[in-house]
Amino acid sequence: MASKVLEIVDEAEEASPGEFMRLLLEARSVLEDKRMGVPRPYRISGGLAVLPPEGKAIVVGDLHGDLESLRYILGGYSDGDWMVFLGDYGDRGGCSPEVWYAVLKLKIVHPGRIILLRGNHEGPPDLTPFPHDLPYYFRGRFGSSMGSRLYEMVKGLFPLLFHAVLVEEKYLMVHGGLPSEAQTFEEIAEADALHPMKPHLEEILWSDPRDHIRGTAPSPRGAGRLFGEDVTDRILGIVKAKTVIRGHEPCPLGFETLHNGKIFTLFSRMGPPYYNEEAAYLPLNLGDPPLDGYALAEEAVSFTTTPGGERITE
């Protein structure tokens, strides 16, 4: 099964403009199903996917156009596994179009098992990161006119992505942070629909946890907030989960634990401009008792890659 999944990465490198456009049209149809009552092996509440606590999953952090890391991670995928991507597929990396092609093709081939979250680089127009270089990568590969058209089609998919995943009574998965002002499960699930009237989506996409603060503080990113362990405790109580799994921040070894094990950060991209020593992904047995961040760190797979996706350290 892994060899067939890896063929998708090779296909992404060779895709013509026409093939890319056809993929985007098909992907849009599949992603629109998330709010149209199409049967899936998970429950949907607004922009939140609720997974049953069973089976194996691979959780992938930020990729930012790193096709070789994706190639390596997909080598560990087995048919029937869940795969949850925490967002930030493009920007900052020269293979951003190819990463987008690969993850969307995975979603088309395994629509019920691949979950794509939006990151701050897939946010609404009023929260676009700077620099946002994804359109330049598309134009560089496909030419000015066709590249711009394909980019606009990709950007049109951003609102169709989930903003959170909940594994019942175990894990809450988001890209960035927690909605510090949310009072109910429904507010968290409908964060995208409530934007921009409420800051929930902005914080989910942009915020960062910090130890040794209470409540929230301004973020140096210019969007979202820094939030303390008391915020994490309250939101985990609302969704009835034990641990938050999130991306968004580079980590030297590809992962980091904060808030006394209640926050686990995962980063799956290698290379500049982040310069982390290693990247990581997280194999997770959803049927096991929930793990805190310290135990998740024991499960995470750290790696570096060479061109061709070969793992050179562990």
SETITI-378738 format. One record per atom (N, C-alpha, C): residue number from 1; residue in three letters; x, y negated, z. Coordinates in steps of 0.1 Angstrom, whole numbers. Each point is the difference from the previous one (the first is absolute). Layout:
n  res  px  py  pz
NUM  ala  X  Y  Z $
...
***
This chain:
n  res  px  py  pz
1  met  8  12  0 $
1  met  -8  -12  0 $
1  met  9  -13  0 $
2  ala  11  1  7 $
2  ala  8  -12  1 $
2  ala  6  -4  -14 $
3  ser  3  10  -8 $
3  ser  5  -3  -13 $
3  ser  -10  -7  -9 $
4  lys  -13  4  2 $
4  lys  -10  -7  -8 $
4  lys  -2  -14  5 $
5  val  1  -3  13 $
5  val  -1  -13  5 $
5  val  12  -9  -5 $
6  leu  12  6  0 $
6  leu  12  -7  -5 $
6  leu  -1  -3  -14 $
7  glu  -7  7  -8 $
7  glu  -2  -3  -14 $
7  glu  -7  -14  -2 $
8  ile  -8  -3  10 $
8  ile  -7  -13  0 $
8  ile  10  -12  0 $
9  val  11  2  8 $
9  val  10  -10  1 $
9  val  7  -1  -14 $
10  asp  3  11  -6 $
10  asp  7  0  -13 $
10  asp  -10  -7  -10 $
11  glu  -13  3  1 $
11  glu  -10  -6  -9 $
11  glu  0  -15  2 $
12  ala  1  -5  12 $
12  ala  0  -14  3 $
12  ala  11  -7  -7 $
13  glu  12  6  -1 $
13  glu  11  -6  -6 $
13  glu  -1  -1  -15 $
14  glu  -8  9  -6 $
14  glu  -2  0  -15 $
14  glu  -12  -6  -5 $
15  ala  -10  -4  9 $
15  ala  -13  -4  -4 $
15  ala  0  -12  -10 $
16  ser  -7  1  -10 $
16  ser  -2  -11  -10 $
16  ser  -10  -10  6 $
17  pro  0  -12  -6 $
17  pro  -10  -10  4 $
17  pro  -14  5  -1 $
18  gly  -3  8  -11 $
18  gly  -14  5  -1 $
18  gly  -3  11  10 $
19  glu  10  8  3 $
19  glu  -2  10  11 $
19  glu  -2  -6  13 $
20  phe  7  -11  3 $
20  phe  -1  -7  13 $
20  phe  -14  -6  1 $
21  met  -5  -6  -11 $
21  met  -13  -6  0 $
21  met  -11  10  2 $
22  arg  1  12  -6 $
22  arg  -10  10  2 $
22  arg  0  5  14 $
23  leu  12  2  6 $
23  leu  1  4  14 $
23  leu  -7  -10  9 $
24  leu  3  -13  -2 $
24  leu  -6  -10  8 $
24  leu  -16  0  -1 $
25  leu  -5  2  -12 $
25  leu  -14  1  -1 $
25  leu  -6  12  7 $
26  glu  7  11  -1 $
26  glu  -5  12  7 $
26  glu  2  -2  15 $
27  ala  11  -6  5 $
27  ala  2  -2  14 $
27  ala  -11  -9  6 $
28  arg  -4  -10  -8 $
28  arg  -10  -9  5 $
28  arg  -13  7  3 $
29  ser  -3  9  -9 $
29  ser  -13  8  1 $
29  ser  1  9  13 $
30  val  12  6  2 $
30  val  1  9  12 $
30  val  0  -9  13 $
31  leu  7  -11  0 $
31  leu  0  -8  12 $
31  leu  -13  -6  3 $
32  glu  -8  -4  -10 $
32  glu  -14  -5  2 $
32  glu  -9  10  7 $
33  asp  3  13  -2 $
33  asp  -8  10  7 $
33  asp  0  -1  15 $
34  lys  10  -6  6 $
34  lys  1  0  14 $
34  lys  -11  -7  7 $
35  arg  -8  -8  -7 $
35  arg  -11  -7  6 $
35  arg  -13  4  -7 $
36  met  0  10  -8 $
36  met  -12  4  -8 $
36  met  -6  13  4 $
37  gly  5  6  12 $
37  gly  -6  12  5 $
37  gly  4  12  -7 $
38  val  11  0  -8 $
38  val  5  12  -6 $
38  val  6  10  10 $
39  pro  -4  13  0 $
39  pro  5  9  10 $
39  pro  15  0  1 $
40  arg  5  -1  12 $
40  arg  14  1  3 $
40  arg  2  8  13 $
41  pro  12  6  2 $
41  pro  2  7  13 $
41  pro  3  -9  12 $
42  tyr  -3  -13  -1 $
42  tyr  1  -9  11 $
42  tyr  -12  -9  0 $
43  arg  -2  -7  11 $
43  arg  -11  -9  1 $
43  arg  5  -14  -2 $
44  ile  -9  -9  -6 $
44  ile  4  -13  -3 $
44  ile  -9  -10  8 $
45  ser  6  -9  7 $
45  ser  -7  -11  7 $
45  ser  5  -13  -5 $
46  gly  -6  -7  -9 $
46  gly  5  -12  -5 $
46  gly  13  2  -7 $
47  gly  10  -7  4 $
47  gly  14  2  -6 $
47  gly  9  9  8 $
48  leu  -6  9  8 $
48  leu  7  9  9 $
48  leu  -4  14  -3 $
49  ala  11  8  -2 $
49  ala  -2  15  -3 $
49  ala  1  7  13 $
50  val  -9  9  3 $
50  val  0  8  13 $
50  val  3  14  -4 $
51  leu  13  5  3 $
51  leu  4  13  -4 $
51  leu  -4  10  11 $
52  pro  -4  12  -3 $
52  pro  -2  10  10 $
52  pro  14  4  6 $
53  pro  0  4  13 $
53  pro  12  4  7 $
53  pro  4  14  -4 $
54  glu  4  2  -12 $
54  glu  4  14  -5 $
54  glu  8  -1  -12 $
55  gly  9  10  -2 $
55  gly  8  0  -12 $
55  gly  13  -7  2 $
56  lys  9  0  -10 $
56  lys  13  -7  0 $
56  lys  -1  -12  -8 $
57  ala  8  -10  4 $
57  ala  1  -13  -7 $
57  ala  14  -4  -1 $
58  ile  3  -8  -11 $
58  ile  13  -7  -1 $
58  ile  -4  -15  0 $
59  val  6  -7  9 $
59  val  -2  -15  1 $
59  val  12  -7  -6 $
60  val  -3  -9  -9 $
60  val  11  -7  -8 $
60  val  -1  -15  4 $
61  gly  11  -6  4 $
61  gly  1  -14  2 $
61  gly  2  -8  -12 $
62  asp  4  -13  1 $
62  asp  3  -9  -11 $
62  asp  9  7  -10 $
63  leu  -3  -2  -13 $
63  leu  9  5  -11 $
63  leu  6  -12  -7 $
64  his  -7  -10  -2 $
64  his  5  -12  -7 $
64  his  8  3  -13 $
65  gly  -6  8  -8 $
65  gly  7  3  -13 $
65  gly  11  10  1 $
66  asp  2  8  10 $
66  asp  10  9  2 $
66  asp  -5  14  -5 $
67  leu  2  3  -13 $
67  leu  -5  12  -6 $
67  leu  8  12  5 $
68  glu  13  -2  3 $
68  glu  8  12  4 $
68  glu  -4  5  14 $
69  ser  -4  -9  9 $
69  ser  -5  4  13 $
69  ser  -13  7  -2 $
70  leu  -9  -5  -9 $
70  leu  -12  7  -2 $
70  leu  2  14  -6 $
71  arg  9  1  -9 $
71  arg  3  13  -6 $
71  arg  5  10  10 $
72  tyr  8  -5  9 $
72  tyr  5  9  11 $
72  tyr  -12  4  9 $
73  ile  -8  -9  4 $
73  ile  -11  3  9 $
73  ile  -10  9  -6 $
74  leu  -3  -1  -13 $
74  leu  -9  9  -6 $
74  leu  5  14  -1 $
75  gly  13  2  1 $
75  gly  5  13  0 $
75  gly  -5  9  12 $
76  gly  -5  -7  10 $
76  gly  -5  7  12 $
76  gly  -15  2  0 $
77  tyr  -6  -4  -11 $
77  tyr  -15  0  0 $
77  tyr  -5  14  -5 $
78  ser  -10  5  7 $
78  ser  -7  12  -4 $
78  ser  -14  -2  -3 $
79  asp  -6  8  -9 $
79  asp  -14  -1  -4 $
79  asp  -9  2  13 $
80  gly  -9  -9  2 $
80  gly  -9  1  11 $
80  gly  4  -9  12 $
81  asp  13  -6  -1 $
81  asp  4  -9  10 $
81  asp  -7  -13  -2 $
82  trp  -2  -8  11 $
82  trp  -3  -14  -1 $
82  trp  13  -8  -3 $
83  met  -1  -11  -7 $
83  met  11  -9  -1 $
83  met  -6  -14  1 $
84  val  5  -7  10 $
84  val  -4  -13  4 $
84  val  11  -10  -3 $
85  phe  -2  -10  -9 $
85  phe  9  -10  -3 $
85  phe  -4  -13  8 $
86  leu  9  -6  7 $
86  leu  -3  -11  8 $
86  leu  1  -14  -7 $
87  gly  2  0  -13 $
87  gly  -1  -12  -8 $
87  gly  14  -5  -4 $
88  asp  0  -12  -7 $
88  asp  12  -6  -5 $
88  asp  7  9  -10 $
89  tyr  -6  2  -11 $
89  tyr  5  9  -11 $
89  tyr  9  -8  -9 $
90  gly  -2  -13  -2 $
90  gly  8  -7  -9 $
90  gly  6  -12  7 $
91  asp  7  -9  -9 $
91  asp  8  -11  5 $
91  asp  13  5  6 $
92  arg  10  -8  -2 $
92  arg  13  2  6 $
92  arg  8  11  -6 $
93  gly  -6  8  -10 $
93  gly  7  11  -6 $
93  gly  -2  2  -15 $
94  gly  10  3  -7 $
94  gly  -1  0  -15 $
94  gly  -9  10  -6 $
95  cys  -3  11  8 $
95  cys  -9  10  -5 $
95  cys  -14  -2  5 $
96  ser  -4  -12  3 $
96  ser  -13  -3  5 $
96  ser  -11  5  -9 $
97  pro  0  -2  -14 $
97  pro  -10  6  -8 $
97  pro  -1  15  0 $
98  glu  12  6  1 $
98  glu  0  15  0 $
98  glu  -6  5  13 $
99  val  3  -6  11 $
99  val  -6  4  13 $
99  val  -15  -1  0 $
100  trp  -4  -11  -6 $
100  trp  -15  -2  -1 $
100  trp  -6  11  -9 $
101  tyr  6  3  -11 $
101  tyr  -5  11  -9 $
101  tyr  0  13  8 $
102  ala  10  3  7 $
102  ala  1  13  7 $
102  ala  -11  2  11 $
103  val  -1  -11  8 $
103  val  -10  2  11 $
103  val  -14  0  -5 $
104  leu  -3  -7  -11 $
104  leu  -13  0  -5 $
104  leu  -3  13  -7 $
105  lys  10  5  -7 $
105  lys  -2  14  -6 $
105  lys  -2  10  10 $
106  leu  7  -1  11 $
106  leu  -2  10  11 $
106  leu  -15  -1  5 $
107  lys  -5  -12  1 $
107  lys  -14  -2  5 $
107  lys  -10  5  -10 $
108  ile  3  -1  -13 $
108  ile  -9  6  -10 $
108  ile  0  15  1 $
109  val  12  6  1 $
109  val  1  15  0 $
109  val  -5  6  13 $
110  his  2  -7  11 $
110  his  -4  5  13 $
110  his  -9  -10  7 $
111  pro  -11  -4  -5 $
111  pro  -8  -11  5 $
111  pro  -4  1  14 $
112  gly  -3  13  5 $
112  gly  -4  2  13 $
112  gly  11  1  11 $
113  arg  12  0  -5 $
113  arg  11  3  9 $
113  arg  10  -11  1 $
114  ile  0  -9  -10 $
114  ile  9  -11  0 $
114  ile  -7  -13  5 $
115  ile  5  -6  10 $
115  ile  -6  -12  6 $
115  ile  10  -12  -2 $
116  leu  -5  -10  -7 $
116  leu  9  -12  -3 $
116  leu  -5  -12  9 $
117  leu  8  -4  9 $
117  leu  -3  -12  7 $
117  leu  6  -13  -7 $
118  arg  -6  -11  3 $
118  arg  5  -12  -5 $
118  arg  10  -6  10 $
119  gly  11  -5  -5 $
119  gly  9  -7  9 $
119  gly  -1  -15  -2 $
120  asn  9  -8  6 $
120  asn  -1  -14  -2 $
120  asn  4  -4  -14 $
121  his  7  9  -7 $
121  his  3  -3  -14 $
121  his  -12  5  -10 $
122  glu  -10  4  6 $
122  glu  -13  3  -7 $
122  glu  -11  -7  6 $
123  gly  2  -12  6 $
123  gly  -10  -7  7 $
123  gly  -8  -9  -9 $
124  pro  -10  -7  6 $
124  pro  -9  -9  -7 $
124  pro  8  -12  -5 $
125  pro  -5  -7  -10 $
125  pro  7  -11  -7 $
125  pro  5  -11  10 $
126  asp  -7  -2  11 $
126  asp  4  -11  9 $
126  asp  11  5  9 $
127  leu  4  12  -1 $
127  leu  11  5  9 $
127  leu  11  7  -9 $
128  thr  3  -5  -11 $
128  thr  10  5  -9 $
128  thr  14  -3  6 $
129  pro  9  10  1 $
129  pro  13  -2  5 $
129  pro  9  -8  -10 $
130  phe  10  -5  6 $
130  phe  10  -7  -9 $
130  phe  14  4  3 $
131  pro  8  4  -9 $
131  pro  -4  0  -15 $
131  pro  -8  13  -3 $
132  his  -9  -2  -9 $
132  his  -8  11  -5 $
132  his  5  3  -14 $
133  asp  9  10  -1 $
133  asp  7  2  -13 $
133  asp  -6  11  -8 $
134  leu  -10  6  4 $
134  leu  -6  11  -7 $
134  leu  -3  -3  -15 $
135  pro  -6  -12  -3 $
135  pro  -3  -3  -14 $
135  pro  12  -1  -8 $
136  tyr  12  -4  5 $
136  tyr  12  -1  -7 $
136  tyr  5  14  -4 $
137  tyr  -1  10  9 $
137  tyr  4  14  -3 $
137  tyr  -9  5  -11 $
138  phe  -13  -2  0 $
138  phe  -9  4  -11 $
138  phe  4  -6  -13 $
139  arg  3  -13  0 $
139  arg  3  -7  -12 $
139  arg  14  5  -5 $
140  gly  9  3  9 $
140  gly  13  5  -4 $
140  gly  -1  13  -7 $
141  arg  -9  9  4 $
141  arg  -1  13  -6 $
141  arg  -8  0  -12 $
142  phe  -12  -7  0 $
142  phe  -9  1  -11 $
142  phe  -2  -12  -9 $
143  gly  8  -10  3 $
143  gly  -1  -13  -8 $
143  gly  -9  -9  6 $
144  ser  1  -13  -4 $
144  ser  -8  -11  7 $
144  ser  -15  2  0 $
145  ser  -5  3  -12 $
145  ser  -15  0  -2 $
145  ser  -5  13  7 $
146  met  5  12  -4 $
146  met  -6  12  5 $
146  met  4  2  15 $
147  gly  12  -4  4 $
147  gly  4  1  14 $
147  gly  -9  -9  9 $
148  ser  -4  -12  -5 $
148  ser  -9  -8  8 $
148  ser  -14  6  1 $
149  arg  -4  6  -11 $
149  arg  -14  7  0 $
149  arg  0  12  10 $
150  leu  11  8  -1 $
150  leu  0  11  9 $
150  leu  1  -4  15 $
151  tyr  8  -10  2 $
151  tyr  1  -5  14 $
151  tyr  -13  -5  5 $
152  glu  -8  -7  -8 $
152  glu  -13  -5  4 $
152  glu  -10  11  3 $
153  met  2  11  -7 $
153  met  -9  12  2 $
153  met  4  7  13 $
154  val  13  0  3 $
154  val  5  6  13 $
154  val  -5  -9  11 $
155  lys  1  -13  -1 $
155  lys  -4  -9  11 $
155  lys  -15  1  2 $
156  gly  -8  4  -10 $
156  gly  -14  2  2 $
156  gly  -3  12  8 $
157  leu  9  9  2 $
157  leu  -2  12  8 $
157  leu  2  -3  15 $
158  phe  6  -11  4 $
158  phe  4  -2  14 $
158  phe  -13  0  9 $
159  pro  -11  -6  -4 $
159  pro  -11  0  9 $
159  pro  -7  14  2 $
160  leu  4  9  -9 $
160  leu  -6  13  0 $
160  leu  7  10  9 $
161  leu  12  -4  5 $
161  leu  7  8  9 $
161  leu  -5  -1  14 $
162  phe  1  11  8 $
162  phe  -3  0  14 $
162  phe  9  -9  8 $
163  his  -4  -6  11 $
163  his  9  -7  8 $
163  his  4  7  13 $
164  ala  -6  11  3 $
164  ala  3  8  12 $
164  ala  -4  14  -1 $
165  val  6  9  7 $
165  val  -3  14  1 $
165  val  -1  4  14 $
166  leu  -10  7  4 $
166  leu  -2  5  14 $
166  leu  0  15  -1 $
167  val  9  7  7 $
167  val  -1  14  3 $
167  val  -7  1  13 $
168  glu  -12  6  0 $
168  glu  -8  -1  12 $
168  glu  6  4  13 $
169  glu  0  -8  10 $
169  glu  5  2  13 $
169  glu  15  2  0 $
170  lys  7  -4  -11 $
170  lys  15  2  0 $
170  lys  7  -12  -5 $
171  tyr  -1  -4  -12 $
171  tyr  8  -11  -6 $
171  tyr  -8  -10  -8 $
172  leu  5  -13  2 $
172  leu  -5  -11  -9 $
172  leu  12  -4  -9 $
173  met  -2  0  -13 $
173  met  10  -3  -9 $
173  met  -4  -13  -8 $
174  val  10  -10  1 $
174  val  -2  -12  -7 $
174  val  13  -4  -7 $
175  his  0  -10  -8 $
175  his  13  -5  -5 $
175  his  8  -8  10 $
176  gly  -6  -10  5 $
176  gly  7  -10  8 $
176  gly  -3  1  15 $
177  gly  -11  -6  4 $
177  gly  -3  -2  14 $
177  gly  -15  3  4 $
178  leu  -4  -5  11 $
178  leu  -13  3  5 $
178  leu  -8  -13  1 $
179  pro  -13  0  -3 $
179  pro  -9  -12  1 $
179  pro  -2  -4  14 $
180  ser  7  -10  5 $
180  ser  0  -3  14 $
180  ser  -13  -5  5 $
181  glu  -8  -6  -9 $
181  glu  -13  -5  5 $
181  glu  -12  9  -2 $
182  ala  2  12  -6 $
182  ala  -11  9  -3 $
182  ala  -5  5  13 $
183  gln  -14  1  1 $
183  gln  -6  5  12 $
183  gln  -7  14  -2 $
184  thr  -2  4  -13 $
184  thr  -7  12  -2 $
184  thr  6  8  -11 $
185  phe  -3  13  -1 $
185  phe  5  9  -11 $
185  phe  -5  -6  -13 $
186  glu  -12  -5  -1 $
186  glu  -5  -5  -13 $
186  glu  8  -12  -5 $
187  glu  4  -8  9 $
187  glu  8  -12  -4 $
187  glu  13  5  -6 $
188  ile  6  10  5 $
188  ile  13  6  -5 $
188  ile  -3  6  -14 $
189  ala  -10  8  -1 $
189  ala  -4  7  -12 $
189  ala  -3  -10  -11 $
190  glu  -7  -11  3 $
190  glu  -4  -10  -10 $
190  glu  9  -12  -1 $
191  ala  13  2  4 $
191  ala  9  -12  1 $
191  ala  1  -6  -14 $
192  asp  0  8  -11 $
192  asp  2  -6  -13 $
192  asp  -13  -8  -4 $
193  ala  -11  5  4 $
193  ala  -13  -7  -3 $
193  ala  -1  -13  8 $
194  leu  6  0  12 $
194  leu  -1  -12  8 $
194  leu  10  -11  -3 $
195  his  9  3  -8 $
195  his  11  -9  -4 $
195  his  -6  -11  -10 $
196  pro  3  -12  2 $
196  pro  9  -7  9 $
196  pro  -7  -6  12 $
197  met  -12  3  2 $
197  met  -7  -5  12 $
197  met  6  4  13 $
198  lys  5  12  1 $
198  lys  7  5  12 $
198  lys  14  4  -4 $
199  pro  9  0  9 $
199  pro  14  2  -3 $
199  pro  4  15  0 $
200  his  -9  9  0 $
200  his  3  14  2 $
200  his  8  6  -11 $
201  leu  -4  -2  -12 $
201  leu  8  5  -11 $
201  leu  14  -6  -1 $
202  glu  1  -13  2 $
202  glu  13  -6  0 $
202  glu  10  7  10 $
203  glu  -5  2  12 $
203  glu  8  6  11 $
203  glu  3  15  -4 $
204  ile  -9  7  -5 $
204  ile  2  14  -4 $
204  ile  11  1  -11 $
205  leu  0  -10  -9 $
205  leu  10  1  -11 $
205  leu  14  -7  4 $
206  trp  0  -10  9 $
206  trp  11  -8  2 $
206  trp  6  1  14 $
207  ser  -7  4  10 $
207  ser  5  -2  14 $
207  ser  11  10  4 $
208  asp  7  -3  10 $
208  asp  11  9  5 $
208  asp  -1  1  15 $
209  pro  3  13  6 $
209  pro  0  1  14 $
209  pro  13  -4  6 $
210  arg  0  -5  12 $
210  arg  12  -4  8 $
210  arg  -2  4  14 $
211  asp  11  6  5 $
211  asp  0  3  15 $
211  asp  2  -13  7 $
212  his  -4  0  13 $
212  his  3  -11  9 $
212  his  -8  -13  -3 $
213  ile  -11  1  -7 $
213  ile  -10  -11  -1 $
213  ile  -14  5  3 $
214  arg  -8  -9  5 $
214  arg  -14  4  2 $
214  arg  -9  -8  -10 $
215  gly  -11  6  -5 $
215  gly  -8  -7  -9 $
215  gly  7  -2  -13 $
216  thr  -1  -12  -6 $
216  thr  6  -2  -13 $
216  thr  9  -13  0 $
217  ala  8  -1  -10 $
217  ala  9  -11  -2 $
217  ala  1  -3  -15 $
218  pro  3  -12  -4 $
218  pro  2  -3  -14 $
218  pro  11  9  -6 $
219  ser  -3  4  -13 $
219  ser  10  9  -7 $
219  ser  9  -9  -9 $
220  pro  13  4  0 $
220  pro  9  -7  -9 $
220  pro  -3  2  -15 $
221  arg  -8  10  -3 $
221  arg  -4  3  -13 $
221  arg  -9  -11  -6 $
222  gly  -6  -8  8 $
222  gly  -10  -10  -5 $
222  gly  -14  6  -2 $
223  ala  -2  12  3 $
223  ala  -13  6  -1 $
223  ala  0  12  11 $
224  gly  -12  3  4 $
224  gly  -1  10  11 $
224  gly  5  -6  13 $
225  arg  1  9  10 $
225  arg  5  -4  14 $
225  arg  10  11  5 $
226  leu  8  -4  9 $
226  leu  7  9  9 $
226  leu  -10  5  11 $
227  phe  0  12  3 $
227  phe  -10  5  11 $
227  phe  7  9  10 $
228  gly  -5  0  12 $
228  gly  5  7  11 $
228  gly  -7  13  2 $
229  glu  5  8  10 $
229  glu  -5  13  3 $
229  glu  -14  -1  5 $
230  asp  -4  -11  7 $
230  asp  -14  0  4 $
230  asp  -10  -1  -11 $
231  val  4  -6  -12 $
231  val  -8  1  -12 $
231  val  -1  14  -5 $
232  thr  11  7  0 $
232  thr  0  14  -5 $
232  thr  -9  8  9 $
233  asp  1  -1  13 $
233  asp  -8  8  9 $
233  asp  -15  -2  -3 $
234  arg  -4  -13  -2 $
234  arg  -14  -3  -2 $
234  arg  -5  5  -13 $
235  ile  7  -1  -11 $
235  ile  -4  5  -13 $
235  ile  0  15  -1 $
236  leu  10  6  6 $
236  leu  -1  15  1 $
236  leu  -12  5  8 $
237  gly  -3  -8  10 $
237  gly  -13  4  7 $
237  gly  -12  -1  -8 $
238  ile  -1  -10  -8 $
238  ile  -12  -2  -9 $
238  ile  -1  11  -10 $
239  val  11  4  -6 $
239  val  -1  11  -10 $
239  val  2  14  5 $
240  lys  3  0  13 $
240  lys  2  13  7 $
240  lys  11  8  -6 $
241  ala  12  -6  -1 $
241  ala  12  7  -5 $
241  ala  11  -2  10 $
242  lys  11  8  -2 $
242  lys  11  0  9 $
242  lys  12  -9  -5 $
243  thr  2  1  -13 $
243  thr  12  -6  -6 $
243  thr  -3  -8  -13 $
244  val  7  -11  -1 $
244  val  -1  -7  -13 $
244  val  12  3  -9 $
245  ile  -2  4  -12 $
245  ile  10  3  -10 $
245  ile  -1  -11  -10 $
246  arg  11  -8  -2 $
246  arg  0  -11  -9 $
246  arg  13  -2  -8 $
247  gly  1  -8  -10 $
247  gly  12  -3  -8 $
247  gly  4  -14  3 $
248  his  3  -7  -12 $
248  his  1  -15  0 $
248  his  14  -5  4 $
249  glu  7  7  9 $
249  glu  13  -5  5 $
249  glu  11  10  -3 $
250  pro  11  -5  -6 $
250  pro  12  9  -2 $
250  pro  5  4  14 $
251  cys  5  13  0 $
251  cys  6  6  12 $
251  cys  13  6  -4 $
252  pro  10  -1  8 $
252  pro  14  5  -3 $
252  pro  -1  15  -4 $
253  leu  -7  8  7 $
253  leu  -1  14  -2 $
253  leu  -13  4  -8 $
254  gly  -8  -10  -4 $
254  gly  -12  3  -7 $
254  gly  -12  1  9 $
255  phe  2  -1  13 $
255  phe  -11  1  9 $
255  phe  4  -7  13 $
256  glu  -10  -4  8 $
256  glu  2  -7  13 $
256  glu  -12  2  9 $
257  thr  2  1  13 $
257  thr  -11  1  9 $
257  thr  -1  -12  9 $
258  leu  -12  -6  2 $
258  leu  -2  -11  9 $
258  leu  -12  2  9 $
259  his  -3  -9  9 $
259  his  -11  0  9 $
259  his  -1  13  8 $
260  asn  11  4  5 $
260  asn  0  12  8 $
260  asn  -5  12  -7 $
261  gly  3  2  -13 $
261  gly  -4  11  -7 $
261  gly  -13  -1  -7 $
262  lys  -7  -11  1 $
262  lys  -13  -1  -6 $
262  lys  0  -5  -14 $
263  ile  12  -5  -4 $
263  ile  2  -5  -14 $
263  ile  11  7  -6 $
264  phe  -2  6  -12 $
264  phe  11  6  -8 $
264  phe  1  -6  -13 $
265  thr  11  -7  -3 $
265  thr  2  -6  -13 $
265  thr  8  9  -10 $
266  leu  -4  0  -12 $
266  leu  6  9  -10 $
266  leu  3  -9  -13 $
267  phe  13  2  -5 $
267  phe  4  -7  -12 $
267  phe  7  9  -9 $
268  ser  -5  1  -12 $
268  ser  4  11  -10 $
268  ser  8  -5  -12 $
269  arg  5  -12  1 $
269  arg  7  -6  -11 $
269  arg  15  -2  3 $
270  met  9  3  -9 $
270  met  14  -2  1 $
270  met  4  -12  -8 $
271  gly  12  -6  4 $
271  gly  6  -10  -8 $
271  gly  -4  -14  2 $
272  pro  7  -10  -7 $
272  pro  -3  -14  2 $
272  pro  -14  -3  -4 $
273  pro  -6  -11  6 $
273  pro  6  -9  9 $
273  pro  -1  4  15 $
274  tyr  -3  12  3 $
274  tyr  -2  4  14 $
274  tyr  12  6  7 $
275  tyr  8  8  -7 $
275  tyr  13  5  5 $
275  tyr  -1  8  12 $
276  asn  -12  8  2 $
276  asn  0  9  10 $
276  asn  9  12  -3 $
277  glu  6  6  10 $
277  glu  9  11  -2 $
277  glu  -6  12  -6 $
278  glu  -13  3  4 $
278  glu  -7  12  -5 $
278  glu  -15  -4  -1 $
279  ala  -7  8  -8 $
279  ala  -14  -1  -1 $
279  ala  -6  12  6 $
280  ala  -13  0  1 $
280  ala  -7  12  7 $
280  ala  -14  2  -5 $
281  tyr  -5  12  1 $
281  tyr  -14  3  -1 $
281  tyr  -4  9  12 $
282  leu  -13  2  1 $
282  leu  -5  7  12 $
282  leu  -8  12  -3 $
283  pro  4  12  1 $
283  pro  -8  12  -1 $
283  pro  -8  1  13 $
284  leu  -13  3  -1 $
284  leu  -9  -1  12 $
284  leu  -10  11  -1 $
285  asn  -1  8  10 $
285  asn  -11  10  1 $
285  asn  -12  -6  7 $
286  leu  -10  -3  -7 $
286  leu  -11  -7  6 $
286  leu  -8  8  10 $
287  gly  2  13  -1 $
287  gly  -8  9  9 $
287  gly  7  1  14 $
288  asp  12  -4  1 $
288  asp  7  1  13 $
288  asp  -4  -11  9 $
289  pro  2  1  13 $
289  pro  -3  -11  9 $
289  pro  7  -12  -4 $
290  pro  -6  -12  3 $
290  pro  6  -13  -5 $
290  pro  14  -2  6 $
291  leu  9  -6  -7 $
291  leu  14  -3  4 $
291  leu  1  -15  2 $
292  asp  8  -3  10 $
292  asp  4  -14  1 $
292  asp  11  -3  -9 $
293  gly  5  -13  0 $
293  gly  10  -4  -9 $
293  gly  13  7  2 $
294  tyr  3  3  12 $
294  tyr  13  7  3 $
294  tyr  0  14  -6 $
295  ala  -11  7  2 $
295  ala  -1  13  -6 $
295  ala  -1  0  -15 $
296  leu  -7  -11  -6 $
296  leu  0  -1  -15 $
296  leu  14  -3  -5 $
297  ala  9  -7  8 $
297  ala  13  -2  -5 $
297  ala  8  13  -1 $
298  glu  -4  11  7 $
298  glu  6  13  -1 $
298  glu  -4  7  -13 $
299  glu  -12  -4  -4 $
299  glu  -6  7  -12 $
299  glu  4  -7  -13 $
300  ala  4  -13  1 $
300  ala  3  -8  -12 $
300  ala  12  5  -7 $
301  val  0  -1  -14 $
301  val  11  5  -8 $
301  val  7  -13  -5 $
302  ser  13  -2  5 $
302  ser  8  -11  -5 $
302  ser  8  5  -12 $
303  phe  3  -9  -10 $
303  phe  8  4  -11 $
303  phe  6  -12  -7 $
304  thr  10  2  -8 $
304  thr  4  -9  -10 $
304  thr  0  7  -13 $
305  thr  -1  -7  -11 $
305  thr  0  6  -13 $
305  thr  10  -6  -10 $
306  thr  3  8  -10 $
306  thr  8  -5  -11 $
306  thr  -9  0  -12 $
307  pro  4  -7  -11 $
307  pro  -8  1  -12 $
307  pro  -2  15  -4 $
308  gly  -12  3  -2 $
308  gly  -5  14  -3 $
308  gly  -7  6  12 $
309  gly  0  -8  11 $
309  gly  -8  4  12 $
309  gly  6  11  9 $
310  glu  14  2  -2 $
310  glu  6  10  9 $
310  glu  2  -5  14 $
311  arg  -3  7  10 $
311  arg  2  -4  14 $
311  arg  15  2  3 $
312  ile  6  -10  6 $
312  ile  14  1  3 $
312  ile  4  0  14 $
313  thr  -10  -5  9 $
313  thr  2  1  14 $
313  thr  -13  3  7 $
314  glu  0  4  12 $
314  glu  -12  3  8 $
314  glu  1  -7  13 $
***
